[in-house]
Amino acid sequence: MSTITILGAGMMGSAWCLPLIDAGHSVRLVGTHLDEAIIAQLKQNRHHLKLNYSLPDAVQPFQLSELGEAMAGCEIVGLGVSSQGVRWAARTLAPWLSSQPVMMISKGLEWQAGQLQILPDIFSQELALLGPQLKPSAPCFAPVGVAGPCIAGELARRVETCVVMTGRNPELVKQLARAVRTPYYHAFASPDAVGVETCAALKNAYAMAIAFAVGLHRASGGEAGSIAMHNHESAVFAQAVVEMQRIVEWLGGDSSSAVGLAGVGDLDVTCNGGRTGRFGALLGSGLNREQAVEAMQGATLECLDILATMKQAVDSAGSGAGGELSWQRVPLLQHMVEVVAANAPVNVPFPRFFGGLEL
Amino acid sequence: MSTITILGAGMMGSAWCLPLIDAGHSVRLVGTHLDEAIIAQLKQNRHHLKLNYSLPDAVQPFQLSELGEAMAGCEIVGLGVSSQGVRWAARTLAPWLSSQPVMMISKGLEWQAGQLQILPDIFSQELALLGPQLKPSAPCFAPVGVAGPCIAGELARRVETCVVMTGRNPELVKQLARAVRTPYYHAFASPDAVGVETCAALKNAYAMAIAFAVGLHRASGGEAGSIAMHNHESAVFAQAVVEMQRIVEWLGGDSSSAVGLAGVGDLDVTCNGGRTGRFGALLGSGLNREQAVEAMQGATLECLDILATMKQAVDSAGSGAGGELSWQRVPLLQHMVEVVAANAPVNVPFPRFFGGLEL
């Protein structure tokens, strides 16, 4: 059993403590500068302000200013920061990294040097920039990503959950997957870092489009129920998975990852009333981007980041490791970009979906 | 534009009239012996008793006793009967079949002569049994199946809907897809009859398992909401698609059909509160098969038929066109069969999912 230090005490980083504790580890939870109130409350009575749930006594909370103490004797590092926090986390943790493996639940893609990059690679690139203080063979240069359908509030309540772990070092992935499993936290190992991480990021965009139907139905005066616009919604869902496969193939990943936990599974769970879905419904109901963002009252909208990134990537008409990708191959992604970047009205281009209607 | 005669005036057969009318066809809707009250009411004031919705005046209703009249001058036949009605429909229509193509929305699989058979093949086999009255080249020997996420009550209200059409004669499939399209009814063509039809049938079983979580959550005292057992549900959803792919491959179909409208799309729409989901939730809440069937008050449960068929198929350890299939490859299907055929308690075998947890 190991001492695990998690950086990032938001909902998911904090909920992650539960299986780690239950797997027998000693768990330290360190807040970022955004989590000060959360950590202060945890120290007081174990209540987590965002999860609205009490963490077990075994979880040891630390403020960021106590990071040195939290990293002393740390054997595994966990990253619970947002995608924007990954570079910061690398710089912040670097002084304490030596032989510890790093696992991360952050999800996103970055457009760097004419390439789409997955977050585990961003983390290790940032570490490498810091100079030769770490051996190139240190396990932190091959962070292990965790993806799959996992609502934090459910994980905190020990609901059965399947996740897929992946990274550039498949043996390390398997080792960490074995280390974190519990009877309710089923951690599978995949060697397809590109495919799994890409799907985990894309699902935040595609879930937005799946929710267009809810807003279109509402705007037409319809009520929620079993007769609404589910036909519309489910056709978009199917096309989303098809496009995830195409994008993964383009990047040289394994398209079958889109059919697993990080693709189909995470897309399905994300359609259960989260903020991405609420945002998509607002767009579907006729609000433009600005109005919909305002109505979301400051909620983090990962979908806007990933759509901006994908616009750059596909606009560059880039060749990926797996060939070319053009907008023609991803008509749903193209429509989402038009809606959020050019205020196009929602009007899903079904005839261009699947094989297309041209016979 | 053609004269189309649809046999079967249940919800889906009747809703199907809408796009066919809107595509410019002359549409005749013939009830089976089960639909007498529906047809009588339609003749009176166009109100459909099961859809609880009025059909356009252009739809011409006929009782089964008026089939001859409804088939006079018919250029395309549509089957809206249940899977159990397909052989009966072949025998009933045969006297009027000559050069008309047949399209069918019936979904199911049959175990015949040591093989899983798709319904379009069952229809043509039944026609062939009737003797040499029809030329072997008659288009009715290559019926065109229609699959995809399509809730009848939504189609009747002209909600945008994508379907996939398939059959043994790809040119005929394309011809009929072109014939039935409207601006809201997007009919795609697939040459993969085995894959599309198999997914369309299997989704009724897998939707049952996806709904287990709703019942488990309810039985544990939980309320519906964004924190429930969605993690459980979405992991089962992902595994369902993985297993659909494996079964399609085994039968020699194209596994990518499971990622399209007939697989992912139809599975998603079926999880929107239909009877299969209600039945799965009852099983998840702790009722055994008999109790759950009783609670469903006589509702048709296609999932039980397809599970009985799949049990025979996999038990036979059969080689399919695409190789072997063992229960090890379809652990979710195996669990569903144990639940409905052996009264096993619901306890989803997550560790056996995806690649399995053995590292």
Boltz contact constraints between the chains, C-beta under 6 A:
constraints:
  - contact:
      token1: [A, 149]
      token2: [B, 231]
      max_distance: 6.0
  - contact:
      token1: [A, 149]
      token2: [B, 234]
      max_distance: 6.0
  - contact:
      token1: [A, 149]
      token2: [B, 235]
      max_distance: 6.0
  - contact:
      token1: [A, 150]
      token2: [B, 231]
      max_distance: 6.0
  - contact:
      token1: [A, 151]
      token2: [B, 230]
      max_distance: 6.0
  - contact:
      token1: [A, 151]
      token2: [B, 231]
      max_distance: 6.0
  - contact:
      token1: [A, 153]
      token2: [B, 227]
      max_distance: 6.0
  - contact:
      token1: [A, 154]
      token2: [B, 227]
      max_distance: 6.0
  - contact:
      token1: [A, 154]
      token2: [B, 231]
      max_distance: 6.0
  - contact:
      token1: [A, 159]
      token2: [B, 229]
      max_distance: 6.0
  - contact:
      token1: [A, 159]
      token2: [B, 231]
      max_distance: 6.0
  - contact:
      token1: [A, 160]
      token2: [B, 232]
      max_distance: 6.0
  - contact:
      token1: [A, 161]
      token2: [B, 231]
      max_distance: 6.0
  - contact:
      token1: [A, 162]
      token2: [B, 235]
      max_distance: 6.0
  - contact:
      token1: [A, 162]
      token2: [B, 350]
      max_distance: 6.0
  - contact:
      token1: [A, 174]
      token2: [B, 359]
      max_distance: 6.0
  - contact:
      token1: [A, 186]
      token2: [B, 350]
      max_distance: 6.0
  - contact:
      token1: [A, 186]
      token2: [B, 351]
      max_distance: 6.0
  - contact:
      token1: [A, 188]
      token2: [B, 354]
      max_distance: 6.0
  - contact:
      token1: [A, 226]
      token2: [B, 272]
      max_distance: 6.0
  - contact:
      token1: [A, 226]
      token2: [B, 273]
      max_distance: 6.0
  - contact:
      token1: [A, 227]
      token2: [B, 153]
      max_distance: 6.0
  - contact:
      token1: [A, 227]
      token2: [B, 154]
      max_distance: 6.0
  - contact:
      token1: [A, 229]
      token2: [B, 159]
      max_distance: 6.0
  - contact:
      token1: [A, 230]
      token2: [B, 151]
      max_distance: 6.0
  - contact:
      token1: [A, 230]
      token2: [B, 269]
      max_distance: 6.0
  - contact:
      token1: [A, 230]
      token2: [B, 272]
      max_distance: 6.0
  - contact:
      token1: [A, 231]
      token2: [B, 149]
      max_distance: 6.0
  - contact:
      token1: [A, 231]
      token2: [B, 150]
      max_distance: 6.0
  - contact:
      token1: [A, 231]
      token2: [B, 151]
      max_distance: 6.0
  - contact:
      token1: [A, 231]
      token2: [B, 154]
      max_distance: 6.0
  - contact:
      token1: [A, 231]
      token2: [B, 159]
      max_distance: 6.0
  - contact:
      token1: [A, 231]
      token2: [B, 161]
      max_distance: 6.0
  - contact:
      token1: [A, 232]
      token2: [B, 160]
      max_distance: 6.0
  - contact:
      token1: [A, 234]
      token2: [B, 149]
      max_distance: 6.0
  - contact:
      token1: [A, 234]
      token2: [B, 265]
      max_distance: 6.0
  - contact:
      token1: [A, 234]
      token2: [B, 268]
      max_distance: 6.0
  - contact:
      token1: [A, 234]
      token2: [B, 269]
      max_distance: 6.0
  - contact:
      token1: [A, 235]
      token2: [B, 149]
      max_distance: 6.0
  - contact:
      token1: [A, 235]
      token2: [B, 162]
      max_distance: 6.0
  - contact:
      token1: [A, 235]
      token2: [B, 265]
      max_distance: 6.0
  - contact:
      token1: [A, 237]
      token2: [B, 268]
      max_distance: 6.0
  - contact:
      token1: [A, 238]
      token2: [B, 260]
      max_distance: 6.0
  - contact:
      token1: [A, 238]
      token2: [B, 261]
      max_distance: 6.0
  - contact:
      token1: [A, 238]
      token2: [B, 264]
      max_distance: 6.0
  - contact:
      token1: [A, 238]
      token2: [B, 265]
      max_distance: 6.0
  - contact:
      token1: [A, 241]
      token2: [B, 259]
      max_distance: 6.0
  - contact:
      token1: [A, 241]
      token2: [B, 264]
      max_distance: 6.0
  - contact:
      token1: [A, 242]
      token2: [B, 259]
      max_distance: 6.0
  - contact:
      token1: [A, 259]
      token2: [B, 241]
      max_distance: 6.0
  - contact:
      token1: [A, 259]
      token2: [B, 242]
      max_distance: 6.0
  - contact:
      token1: [A, 260]
      token2: [B, 238]
      max_distance: 6.0
  - contact:
      token1: [A, 260]
      token2: [B, 354]
      max_distance: 6.0
  - contact:
      token1: [A, 261]
      token2: [B, 238]
      max_distance: 6.0
  - contact:
      token1: [A, 264]
      token2: [B, 238]
      max_distance: 6.0
  - contact:
      token1: [A, 264]
      token2: [B, 241]
      max_distance: 6.0
  - contact:
      token1: [A, 265]
      token2: [B, 234]
      max_distance: 6.0
  - contact:
      token1: [A, 265]
      token2: [B, 235]
      max_distance: 6.0
  - contact:
      token1: [A, 265]
      token2: [B, 238]
      max_distance: 6.0
  - contact:
      token1: [A, 268]
      token2: [B, 234]
      max_distance: 6.0
  - contact:
      token1: [A, 268]
      token2: [B, 237]
      max_distance: 6.0
  - contact:
      token1: [A, 269]
      token2: [B, 230]
      max_distance: 6.0
  - contact:
      token1: [A, 269]
      token2: [B, 234]
      max_distance: 6.0
  - contact:
      token1: [A, 272]
      token2: [B, 230]
      max_distance: 6.0
  - contact:
      token1: [A, 273]
      token2: [B, 226]
      max_distance: 6.0
  - contact:
      token1: [A, 350]
      token2: [B, 162]
      max_distance: 6.0
  - contact:
      token1: [A, 350]
      token2: [B, 186]
      max_distance: 6.0
  - contact:
      token1: [A, 351]
      token2: [B, 186]
      max_distance: 6.0
  - contact:
      token1: [A, 354]
      token2: [B, 188]
      max_distance: 6.0
  - contact:
      token1: [A, 354]
      token2: [B, 260]
      max_distance: 6.0
  - contact:
      token1: [A, 359]
      token2: [B, 174]
      max_distance: 6.0
